[in-house]
Amino acid sequence: MNADRKDLEKTASANALSDFLQQVESMPRRAPGSATGRLIFAMDATASREPTWDQAAQIQSSMFLETRALGGLAVQLCFYRGFQELEWSDWYQDADALLTRMNRVYCAAGLTQIGRVLTHAIDEATKGRVDALILVGDCMEEDRDRLAGLAGRLGLLGVPAFVFQEGRDPAAESAFRDIARLSGGAWCPFDANSPQLLRDLLSAVAVYAAGGRKALERYGRERGGAVLQLTHQMSKKGA
């Protein structure tokens, strides 16, 4: 790959993360506390998702590492695949335990089940606190209005959905943007060939779930480099 191509990819990744963090900037502030942050990590495990699933399994430990000083993080893995198969795990507070669970998952052909993921997140939020939902996928094959209604219910429950879209399928993008907006979350595209961007996105949401926007701003300053440049605007609104 030539230098010009690398520069273009870096710029695209930086712009995507910058746009995402600007969306986070406008979100209501979540008061940090001593309680462990609770995050639902939902992924499309249909056949096209296998490479990205493997990437996410490799980098998920960063979510835990970045939140230790904030009181920690509890993650529930949720995924759909095959014919009407939706599964979710216990709540994990250990990266190795989550990795072991993710490594037992195989991807299988099937249609999307995003509505069932959102319904599950709603159910979890009515039983106990859920600070955020991460949804990683590349397509949408469901009724957009129904998804919008479910996303609105998540918003009322105070559970923002952070939707990370691989590729730029137009139908999926429109629906994913709606889910993020109506739940009070944020949307961002990523390229499976840029695992560092996915790592930064997952870590950023984990930090938000554990400590709120102020913690996310600190995360940007501590990381430095591109992440610092992408989070500096968040400090303008103060604590």
C-alpha positions, 0 to 999 in steps of 0.5 A: 500500500502506498503512502498516499493510500495510508494517509487517506485511510488515516484521515477517513478513520479520524473523521469517522471517530471525530464525528462520532465523538461530536455526537457523544458531546451532545448527549446528556451527562451521566453522573459518574459513581462508584458502581460498575458500568454495565454495557451490552455488547451486541454483534451480528453473527451472521455469515458475513460478520465472521472476520469482524467477529474475530477482530472484536474478540481480539480487541475486546480486552481494551474495554476492561483495561480502559475502565479499571480506574473508573470502577470497572465494567460489566459486559453482557455479550449478545448476538444473533445468527442463523434462523431466529437464534438470539443468545446473550451471556451472563454479565462478565467483569473479566476480559478473559472470561468474555474472550472465552465466551466469544471464542465459542461463537461461530457465525452462521447465515441468517437474517438480521434480528436487530429488533430482538436485540433492542427488545432484549436491551429494553428488558434488561434495562427494566430489570436493572441499570444498563449504561449503554448498548453497543451494536455492531453490524453491516446490514438491516433486513427489518421494519425500520419503523419498528426499530425506531420505536424500540430505539425510542423506548431505549432512549426513555430508559436512558440507554443510549445505543452506540451503533458501529456500522461496517461498510456503508450499506445505505439502507442499514445506515439510515436505520442505524442512524435512527437507532442511535439518534432516537436512543440518545446514542451515536452512530459511526462507520468503520472499516474491517481493515482498520481494527484500531478504529474499532478498538478506539470506538469500543474503548470510548463507549466502555469509558462512557458507560463506566464514567460518563462524558467527563471520563470520556474527555479524560480518556482522550487527553490521556491517550493523546495523539489522534484521540486527543485531537478528536476529544478536545472539543468535549472539554469546551462545555466544562464538567 
